[in-house]
Amino acid sequence: SRDMLKSAKRETDNILQNVEEGLLLLTNDLTIGSQYSTSLDTIFNQKHIGNMNIIDIFNDNIRQKENYI
């Protein structure tokens, strides 16, 4: 059973590292789960977004773009 869980975890990690789309799970309060596709680091221009609120990330990106213009 433990070996099956380890195998499933490796498969999930592999999928999330290789999928090119942004894949994530959100809680009811819009917090990003700890497991998400690594492409989101590029999409959101931010690393380690797990357990962060997606609205906060959007607001940070908007502020950065406003300061860039």
ROVEX-186034 format. One record per atom (N, C-alpha, C, O): chain; atom name; x, y, z. Coordinates in nm, 4 decimals, padded with zeros to 6 digits. Example, Ala and Ser with C-alpha at 12.3 -4.5 7.8 and 13.67 -1.06 7.14 Angstrom:
2
{unit: A	site: N	x: 01.3190	y: -00.5690	z: 00.7800}
{unit: A	site: CA	x: 01.2300	y: -00.4500	z: 00.7800}
{unit: A	site: C	x: 01.3200	y: -00.3300	z: 00.7800}
{unit: A	site: O	x: 01.4236	y: -00.3319	z: 00.8465}
{unit: A	site: N	x: 01.2850	y: -00.2250	z: 00.7080}
{unit: A	site: CA	x: 01.3670	y: -00.1060	z: 00.7140}
{unit: A	site: C	x: 01.2900	y: 00.0030	z: 00.7870}
{unit: A	site: O	x: 01.3409	y: 00.1138	z: 00.8039}
//
This chain:
69
{unit: A	site: N	x: 00.0826	y: -00.1191	z: 00.0000}
{unit: A	site: CA	x: 00.0000	y: 00.0000	z: 00.0000}
{unit: A	site: C	x: 00.0871	y: 00.1257	z: 00.0000}
{unit: A	site: O	x: 00.0599	y: 00.2203	z: -00.0739}
{unit: A	site: N	x: 00.1906	y: 00.1266	z: 00.0819}
{unit: A	site: CA	x: 00.2808	y: 00.2423	z: 00.0877}
{unit: A	site: C	x: 00.3536	y: 00.2598	z: -00.0453}
{unit: A	site: O	x: 00.3718	y: 00.3723	z: -00.0920}
{unit: A	site: N	x: 00.3954	y: 00.1482	z: -00.1065}
{unit: A	site: CA	x: 00.4625	y: 00.1540	z: -00.2364}
{unit: A	site: C	x: 00.3688	y: 00.2072	z: -00.3448}
{unit: A	site: O	x: 00.4112	y: 00.2808	z: -00.4339}
{unit: A	site: N	x: 00.2418	y: 00.1694	z: -00.3363}
{unit: A	site: CA	x: 00.1440	y: 00.2194	z: -00.4332}
{unit: A	site: C	x: 00.1260	y: 00.3704	z: -00.4187}
{unit: A	site: O	x: 00.1152	y: 00.4417	z: -00.5185}
{unit: A	site: N	x: 00.1227	y: 00.4187	z: -00.2951}
{unit: A	site: CA	x: 00.1101	y: 00.5628	z: -00.2721}
{unit: A	site: C	x: 00.2317	y: 00.6382	z: -00.3236}
{unit: A	site: O	x: 00.2180	y: 00.7445	z: -00.3842}
{unit: A	site: N	x: 00.3510	y: 00.5834	z: -00.2997}
{unit: A	site: CA	x: 00.4735	y: 00.6474	z: -00.3488}
{unit: A	site: C	x: 00.4735	y: 00.6530	z: -00.5009}
{unit: A	site: O	x: 00.5113	y: 00.7541	z: -00.5601}
{unit: A	site: N	x: 00.4312	y: 00.5449	z: -00.5632}
{unit: A	site: CA	x: 00.4251	y: 00.5400	z: -00.7090}
{unit: A	site: C	x: 00.3251	y: 00.6421	z: -00.7630}
{unit: A	site: O	x: 00.3540	y: 00.7123	z: -00.8599}
{unit: A	site: N	x: 00.2096	y: 00.6502	z: -00.7015}
{unit: A	site: CA	x: 00.1074	y: 00.7466	z: -00.7442}
{unit: A	site: C	x: 00.1584	y: 00.8890	z: -00.7263}
{unit: A	site: O	x: 00.1326	y: 00.9747	z: -00.8108}
{unit: A	site: N	x: 00.2294	y: 00.9152	z: -00.6188}
{unit: A	site: CA	x: 00.2860	y: 01.0494	z: -00.5939}
{unit: A	site: C	x: 00.3881	y: 01.0835	z: -00.7019}
{unit: A	site: O	x: 00.3879	y: 01.1952	z: -00.7537}
{unit: A	site: N	x: 00.4750	y: 00.9890	z: -00.7365}
{unit: A	site: CA	x: 00.5742	y: 01.0127	z: -00.8418}
{unit: A	site: C	x: 00.5058	y: 01.0429	z: -00.9753}
{unit: A	site: O	x: 00.5477	y: 01.1331	z: -01.0479}
{unit: A	site: N	x: 00.4020	y: 00.9685	z: -01.0067}
{unit: A	site: CA	x: 00.3290	y: 00.9919	z: -01.1311}
{unit: A	site: C	x: 00.2653	y: 01.1303	z: -01.1327}
{unit: A	site: O	x: 00.2734	y: 01.2021	z: -01.2324}
{unit: A	site: N	x: 00.2026	y: 01.1668	z: -01.0229}
{unit: A	site: CA	x: 00.1400	y: 01.2993	z: -01.0135}
{unit: A	site: C	x: 00.2447	y: 01.4093	z: -01.0263}
{unit: A	site: O	x: 00.2243	y: 01.5059	z: -01.0999}
{unit: A	site: N	x: 00.3557	y: 01.3957	z: -00.9558}
{unit: A	site: CA	x: 00.4637	y: 01.4950	z: -00.9649}
{unit: A	site: C	x: 00.5140	y: 01.5061	z: -01.1086}
{unit: A	site: O	x: 00.5381	y: 01.6165	z: -01.1575}
{unit: A	site: N	x: 00.5298	y: 01.3940	z: -01.1753}
{unit: A	site: CA	x: 00.5772	y: 01.3931	z: -01.3140}
{unit: A	site: C	x: 00.4790	y: 01.4661	z: -01.4054}
{unit: A	site: O	x: 00.5201	y: 01.5454	z: -01.4900}
{unit: A	site: N	x: 00.3516	y: 01.4398	z: -01.3887}
{unit: A	site: CA	x: 00.2498	y: 01.5074	z: -01.4694}
{unit: A	site: C	x: 00.2551	y: 01.6584	z: -01.4458}
{unit: A	site: O	x: 00.2562	y: 01.7364	z: -01.5411}
{unit: A	site: N	x: 00.2583	y: 01.6987	z: -01.3212}
{unit: A	site: CA	x: 00.2557	y: 01.8414	z: -01.2892}
{unit: A	site: C	x: 00.3816	y: 01.9135	z: -01.3363}
{unit: A	site: O	x: 00.3768	y: 02.0331	z: -01.3649}
{unit: A	site: N	x: 00.4926	y: 01.8438	z: -01.3447}
{unit: A	site: CA	x: 00.6162	y: 01.9060	z: -01.3925}
{unit: A	site: C	x: 00.6184	y: 01.9188	z: -01.5441}
{unit: A	site: O	x: 00.6891	y: 02.0040	z: -01.5978}
{unit: A	site: N	x: 00.5422	y: 01.8356	z: -01.6135}
{unit: A	site: CA	x: 00.5520	y: 01.8316	z: -01.7592}
{unit: A	site: C	x: 00.4325	y: 01.8884	z: -01.8340}
{unit: A	site: O	x: 00.4425	y: 01.9143	z: -01.9540}
{unit: A	site: N	x: 00.3210	y: 01.9084	z: -01.7674}
{unit: A	site: CA	x: 00.2049	y: 01.9646	z: -01.8365}
{unit: A	site: C	x: 00.2349	y: 02.1119	z: -01.8688}
{unit: A	site: O	x: 00.2885	y: 02.1845	z: -01.7850}
{unit: A	site: N	x: 00.2003	y: 02.1549	z: -01.9899}
{unit: A	site: CA	x: 00.2321	y: 02.2910	z: -02.0323}
{unit: A	site: C	x: 00.1257	y: 02.3918	z: -01.9919}
{unit: A	site: O	x: 00.1502	y: 02.5124	z: -01.9952}
{unit: A	site: N	x: 00.0096	y: 02.3446	z: -01.9545}
{unit: A	site: CA	x: -00.0977	y: 02.4337	z: -01.9120}
{unit: A	site: C	x: -00.0890	y: 02.4566	z: -01.7613}
{unit: A	site: O	x: -00.0246	y: 02.3810	z: -01.6886}
{unit: A	site: N	x: -00.1542	y: 02.5606	z: -01.7177}
{unit: A	site: CA	x: -00.1619	y: 02.5879	z: -01.5748}
{unit: A	site: C	x: -00.2664	y: 02.4988	z: -01.5109}
{unit: A	site: O	x: -00.3856	y: 02.5122	z: -01.5385}
{unit: A	site: N	x: -00.2225	y: 02.4091	z: -01.4266}
{unit: A	site: CA	x: -00.3129	y: 02.3150	z: -01.3616}
{unit: A	site: C	x: -00.3001	y: 02.3331	z: -01.2112}
{unit: A	site: O	x: -00.1905	y: 02.3251	z: -01.1557}
{unit: A	site: N	x: -00.4131	y: 02.3575	z: -01.1457}
{unit: A	site: CA	x: -00.4108	y: 02.3783	z: -01.0014}
{unit: A	site: C	x: -00.5456	y: 02.3444	z: -00.9416}
{unit: A	site: O	x: -00.6457	y: 02.3326	z: -01.0123}
{unit: A	site: N	x: -00.5467	y: 02.3291	z: -00.8124}
{unit: A	site: CA	x: -00.6708	y: 02.3118	z: -00.7372}
{unit: A	site: C	x: -00.6843	y: 02.4299	z: -00.6425}
{unit: A	site: O	x: -00.5867	y: 02.4745	z: -00.5822}
{unit: A	site: N	x: -00.8063	y: 02.4794	z: -00.6303}
{unit: A	site: CA	x: -00.8347	y: 02.5909	z: -00.5400}
{unit: A	site: C	x: -00.9263	y: 02.5442	z: -00.4277}
{unit: A	site: O	x: -01.0164	y: 02.4631	z: -00.4494}
{unit: A	site: N	x: -00.9027	y: 02.5956	z: -00.3089}
{unit: A	site: CA	x: -00.9938	y: 02.5714	z: -00.1978}
{unit: A	site: C	x: -01.1114	y: 02.6679	z: -00.2095}
{unit: A	site: O	x: -01.1124	y: 02.7537	z: -00.2978}
{unit: A	site: N	x: -01.2087	y: 02.6549	z: -00.1228}
{unit: A	site: CA	x: -01.3251	y: 02.7449	z: -00.1250}
{unit: A	site: C	x: -01.2872	y: 02.8907	z: -00.1037}
{unit: A	site: O	x: -01.3565	y: 02.9805	z: -00.1516}
{unit: A	site: N	x: -01.1771	y: 02.9150	z: -00.0320}
{unit: A	site: CA	x: -01.1357	y: 03.0545	z: -00.0092}
{unit: A	site: C	x: -01.0317	y: 03.1004	z: -00.1122}
{unit: A	site: O	x: -00.9607	y: 03.1984	z: -00.0898}
{unit: A	site: N	x: -01.0233	y: 03.0285	z: -00.2261}
{unit: A	site: CA	x: -00.9374	y: 03.0627	z: -00.3401}
{unit: A	site: C	x: -00.7883	y: 03.0502	z: -00.3109}
{unit: A	site: O	x: -00.7065	y: 03.1207	z: -00.3699}
{unit: A	site: N	x: -00.7541	y: 02.9604	z: -00.2201}
{unit: A	site: CA	x: -00.6141	y: 02.9306	z: -00.1927}
{unit: A	site: C	x: -00.5694	y: 02.8190	z: -00.2865}
{unit: A	site: O	x: -00.6391	y: 02.7190	z: -00.3037}
{unit: A	site: N	x: -00.4523	y: 02.8377	z: -00.3468}
{unit: A	site: CA	x: -00.3971	y: 02.7378	z: -00.4377}
{unit: A	site: C	x: -00.3444	y: 02.6211	z: -00.3551}
{unit: A	site: O	x: -00.2789	y: 02.6406	z: -00.2528}
{unit: A	site: N	x: -00.3735	y: 02.5005	z: -00.4003}
{unit: A	site: CA	x: -00.3245	y: 02.3817	z: -00.3310}
{unit: A	site: C	x: -00.1729	y: 02.3697	z: -00.3408}
{unit: A	site: O	x: -00.1089	y: 02.4400	z: -00.4189}
{unit: A	site: N	x: -00.1178	y: 02.2820	z: -00.2627}
{unit: A	site: CA	x: 00.0281	y: 02.2671	z: -00.2600}
{unit: A	site: C	x: 00.0823	y: 02.1991	z: -00.3852}
{unit: A	site: O	x: 00.2010	y: 02.2117	z: -00.4153}
{unit: A	site: N	x: -00.0011	y: 02.1283	z: -00.4576}
{unit: A	site: CA	x: 00.0388	y: 02.0625	z: -00.5817}
{unit: A	site: C	x: -00.0188	y: 02.1405	z: -00.6995}
{unit: A	site: O	x: -00.1398	y: 02.1618	z: -00.7068}
{unit: A	site: N	x: 00.0680	y: 02.1831	z: -00.7920}
{unit: A	site: CA	x: 00.0233	y: 02.2563	z: -00.9104}
{unit: A	site: C	x: 00.1276	y: 02.2380	z: -01.0195}
{unit: A	site: O	x: 00.2414	y: 02.2004	z: -00.9911}
{unit: A	site: N	x: 00.0900	y: 02.2641	z: -01.1432}
{unit: A	site: CA	x: 00.1843	y: 02.2465	z: -01.2536}
{unit: A	site: C	x: 00.2913	y: 02.3552	z: -01.2477}
{unit: A	site: O	x: 00.2634	y: 02.4711	z: -01.2169}
{unit: A	site: N	x: 00.4140	y: 02.3147	z: -01.2781}
{unit: A	site: CA	x: 00.5261	y: 02.4088	z: -01.2701}
{unit: A	site: C	x: 00.5152	y: 02.5201	z: -01.3737}
{unit: A	site: O	x: 00.5800	y: 02.6238	z: -01.3596}
{unit: A	site: N	x: 00.4343	y: 02.5004	z: -01.4774}
{unit: A	site: CA	x: 00.4167	y: 02.6066	z: -01.5768}
{unit: A	site: C	x: 00.3525	y: 02.7309	z: -01.5148}
{unit: A	site: O	x: 00.3645	y: 02.8403	z: -01.5698}
{unit: A	site: N	x: 00.2847	y: 02.7153	z: -01.4016}
{unit: A	site: CA	x: 00.2227	y: 02.8316	z: -01.3363}
{unit: A	site: C	x: 00.3277	y: 02.9292	z: -01.2835}
{unit: A	site: O	x: 00.2991	y: 03.0481	z: -01.2692}
{unit: A	site: N	x: 00.4482	y: 02.8811	z: -01.2544}
{unit: A	site: CA	x: 00.5556	y: 02.9725	z: -01.2132}
{unit: A	site: C	x: 00.5801	y: 03.0760	z: -01.3233}
{unit: A	site: O	x: 00.6019	y: 03.1939	z: -01.2952}
{unit: A	site: N	x: 00.5761	y: 03.0304	z: -01.4491}
{unit: A	site: CA	x: 00.5956	y: 03.1205	z: -01.5623}
{unit: A	site: C	x: 00.4698	y: 03.2024	z: -01.5889}
{unit: A	site: O	x: 00.4780	y: 03.3231	z: -01.6120}
{unit: A	site: N	x: 00.3549	y: 03.1382	z: -01.5858}
{unit: A	site: CA	x: 00.2286	y: 03.2073	z: -01.6139}
{unit: A	site: C	x: 00.2069	y: 03.3225	z: -01.5162}
{unit: A	site: O	x: 00.1710	y: 03.4330	z: -01.5571}
{unit: A	site: N	x: 00.2287	y: 03.2969	z: -01.3875}
{unit: A	site: CA	x: 00.2075	y: 03.3996	z: -01.2853}
{unit: A	site: C	x: 00.3321	y: 03.4819	z: -01.2564}
{unit: A	site: O	x: 00.3271	y: 03.5777	z: -01.1792}
{unit: A	site: N	x: 00.4453	y: 03.4444	z: -01.3187}
{unit: A	site: CA	x: 00.5719	y: 03.5139	z: -01.2967}
{unit: A	site: C	x: 00.6071	y: 03.5183	z: -01.1480}
{unit: A	site: O	x: 00.6518	y: 03.6205	z: -01.0959}
{unit: A	site: N	x: 00.5860	y: 03.4068	z: -01.0823}
{unit: A	site: CA	x: 00.6105	y: 03.3965	z: -00.9383}
{unit: A	site: C	x: 00.6317	y: 03.2493	z: -00.9034}
{unit: A	site: O	x: 00.5639	y: 03.1618	z: -00.9574}
{unit: A	site: N	x: 00.7238	y: 03.2230	z: -00.8151}
{unit: A	site: CA	x: 00.7519	y: 03.0850	z: -00.7737}
{unit: A	site: C	x: 00.6886	y: 03.0565	z: -00.6383}
{unit: A	site: O	x: 00.6565	y: 03.1478	z: -00.5623}
{unit: A	site: N	x: 00.6715	y: 02.9289	z: -00.6101}
{unit: A	site: CA	x: 00.6205	y: 02.8822	z: -00.4805}
{unit: A	site: C	x: 00.4825	y: 02.9409	z: -00.4490}
{unit: A	site: O	x: 00.4619	y: 03.0022	z: -00.3443}
{unit: A	site: N	x: 00.3893	y: 02.9207	z: -00.5416}
{unit: A	site: CA	x: 00.2559	y: 02.9785	z: -00.5241}
{unit: A	site: C	x: 00.1623	y: 02.8890	z: -00.4441}
{unit: A	site: O	x: 00.0501	y: 02.9292	z: -00.4133}
{unit: A	site: N	x: 00.2064	y: 02.7691	z: -00.4101}
{unit: A	site: CA	x: 00.1228	y: 02.6800	z: -00.3314}
{unit: A	site: C	x: 00.0843	y: 02.7434	z: -00.1990}
{unit: A	site: O	x: 00.1674	y: 02.8052	z: -00.1324}
{unit: A	site: N	x: -00.0407	y: 02.7284	z: -00.1613}
{unit: A	site: CA	x: -00.0974	y: 02.7825	z: -00.0377}
{unit: A	site: C	x: -00.1115	y: 02.9344	z: -00.0384}
{unit: A	site: O	x: -00.1340	y: 02.9952	z: 00.0662}
{unit: A	site: N	x: -00.0985	y: 02.9959	z: -00.1562}
{unit: A	site: CA	x: -00.1219	y: 03.1396	z: -00.1688}
{unit: A	site: C	x: -00.2625	y: 03.1620	z: -00.2238}
{unit: A	site: O	x: -00.3178	y: 03.0747	z: -00.2906}
{unit: A	site: N	x: -00.3196	y: 03.2774	z: -00.1961}
{unit: A	site: CA	x: -00.4508	y: 03.3127	z: -00.2475}
{unit: A	site: C	x: -00.4352	y: 03.3610	z: -00.3914}
{unit: A	site: O	x: -00.3522	y: 03.4475	z: -00.4193}
{unit: A	site: N	x: -00.5143	y: 03.3056	z: -00.4821}
{unit: A	site: CA	x: -00.5002	y: 03.3392	z: -00.6239}
{unit: A	site: C	x: -00.5345	y: 03.4861	z: -00.6517}
{unit: A	site: O	x: -00.4774	y: 03.5456	z: -00.7431}
{unit: A	site: N	x: -00.6250	y: 03.5445	z: -00.5759}
{unit: A	site: CA	x: -00.6597	y: 03.6861	z: -00.5934}
{unit: A	site: C	x: -00.5392	y: 03.7743	z: -00.5603}
{unit: A	site: O	x: -00.5137	y: 03.8731	z: -00.6290}
{unit: A	site: N	x: -00.4656	y: 03.7386	z: -00.4554}
{unit: A	site: CA	x: -00.3448	y: 03.8135	z: -00.4197}
{unit: A	site: C	x: -00.2414	y: 03.8066	z: -00.5323}
{unit: A	site: O	x: -00.1751	y: 03.9058	z: -00.5624}
{unit: A	site: N	x: -00.2282	y: 03.6902	z: -00.5933}
{unit: A	site: CA	x: -00.1335	y: 03.6748	z: -00.7037}
{unit: A	site: C	x: -00.1768	y: 03.7606	z: -00.8222}
{unit: A	site: O	x: -00.0941	y: 03.8291	z: -00.8825}
{unit: A	site: N	x: -00.3055	y: 03.7575	z: -00.8561}
{unit: A	site: CA	x: -00.3558	y: 03.8416	z: -00.9652}
{unit: A	site: C	x: -00.3317	y: 03.9897	z: -00.9347}
{unit: A	site: O	x: -00.2859	y: 04.0642	z: -01.0213}
{unit: A	site: N	x: -00.3620	y: 04.0317	z: -00.8131}
{unit: A	site: CA	x: -00.3418	y: 04.1721	z: -00.7758}
{unit: A	site: C	x: -00.1952	y: 04.2114	z: -00.7867}
{unit: A	site: O	x: -00.1643	y: 04.3202	z: -00.8353}
{unit: A	site: N	x: -00.1041	y: 04.1249	z: -00.7423}
{unit: A	site: CA	x: 00.0396	y: 04.1531	z: -00.7525}
{unit: A	site: C	x: 00.0811	y: 04.1672	z: -00.8987}
{unit: A	site: O	x: 00.1589	y: 04.2563	z: -00.9328}
{unit: A	site: N	x: 00.0297	y: 04.0798	z: -00.9849}
{unit: A	site: CA	x: 00.0630	y: 04.0873	z: -01.1273}
{unit: A	site: C	x: 00.0094	y: 04.2141	z: -01.1909}
{unit: A	site: O	x: 00.0766	y: 04.2746	z: -01.2744}
{unit: A	site: N	x: -00.1092	y: 04.2546	z: -01.1532}
{unit: A	site: CA	x: -00.1671	y: 04.3784	z: -01.2056}
{unit: A	site: C	x: -00.0844	y: 04.4982	z: -01.1618}
{unit: A	site: O	x: -00.0560	y: 04.5868	z: -01.2424}
{unit: A	site: N	x: -00.0451	y: 04.5017	z: -01.0340}
{unit: A	site: CA	x: 00.0383	y: 04.6122	z: -00.9837}
{unit: A	site: C	x: 00.1714	y: 04.6190	z: -01.0577}
{unit: A	site: O	x: 00.2183	y: 04.7274	z: -01.0925}
{unit: A	site: N	x: 00.2317	y: 04.5033	z: -01.0815}
{unit: A	site: CA	x: 00.3596	y: 04.5000	z: -01.1539}
{unit: A	site: C	x: 00.3444	y: 04.5535	z: -01.2945}
{unit: A	site: O	x: 00.4294	y: 04.6285	z: -01.3423}
{unit: A	site: N	x: 00.2358	y: 04.5152	z: -01.3614}
{unit: A	site: CA	x: 00.2125	y: 04.5627	z: -01.4981}
{unit: A	site: C	x: 00.1839	y: 04.7124	z: -01.4998}
{unit: A	site: O	x: 00.2282	y: 04.7826	z: -01.5907}
{unit: A	site: N	x: 00.1106	y: 04.7619	z: -01.4005}
{unit: A	site: CA	x: 00.0815	y: 04.9055	z: -01.3935}
{unit: A	site: C	x: 00.2097	y: 04.9851	z: -01.3721}
{unit: A	site: O	x: 00.2257	y: 05.0928	z: -01.4297}
{unit: A	site: N	x: 00.3005	y: 04.9341	z: -01.2909}
{unit: A	site: CA	x: 00.4269	y: 05.0021	z: -01.2658}
{unit: A	site: C	x: 00.5201	y: 04.9945	z: -01.3865}
{unit: A	site: O	x: 00.6073	y: 05.0797	z: -01.4035}
{unit: A	site: N	x: 00.5017	y: 04.8936	z: -01.4694}
{unit: A	site: CA	x: 00.5845	y: 04.8752	z: -01.5871}
{unit: A	site: C	x: 00.5454	y: 04.9723	z: -01.6988}
{unit: A	site: O	x: 00.6289	y: 05.0153	z: -01.7784}
{unit: A	site: N	x: 00.4160	y: 05.0054	z: -01.7021}
{unit: A	site: CA	x: 00.3643	y: 05.0919	z: -01.8099}
{unit: A	site: C	x: 00.4024	y: 05.2318	z: -01.7886}
{unit: A	site: O	x: 00.3677	y: 05.3182	z: -01.8691}
//
